[in-house]
Amino acid sequence: MPQANAVVDLSHHNGVVDLTRARADAIVGVIHKATEGTSYTDGKYNINRRQASDAGLFWGAYLPASLVEIRSGRRDRLRDRQ
C-alpha cells in the first residue's frame, strides 16, 4: 500500500468516484463541497459521504460563499446537512 496518507477535495465536478479504491491507495480522508451560494447543493455530497463512511475515511465539508451570503444566514446550511 502506498504511504501517501492524503486527503482529497471532491465535488460534483469529479463525477463518480470509488472511495473504497481511494482508501486502498492510502487516501485517509475527504473534504467535500456541500453547498455554494444561497441555493446550490452539491448533488454528489450525500452519495460520497456515505461511500466515505463505508470505506472508513475521515470526512469534512466546505461551503464556499461570499460575505453577503454568510450575513444572510448561509452559515446554518452545513448544520442542516448533518
Secondary structure, DSSP 8 states (H G I E B T S, - for coil): -----EEEEE-GGG-S--HHHHHHTTEEEEEEE-EETTTEE-TTHHHHHHHHHHHT-EEEEE----HHHIIIIITHHHHHH-
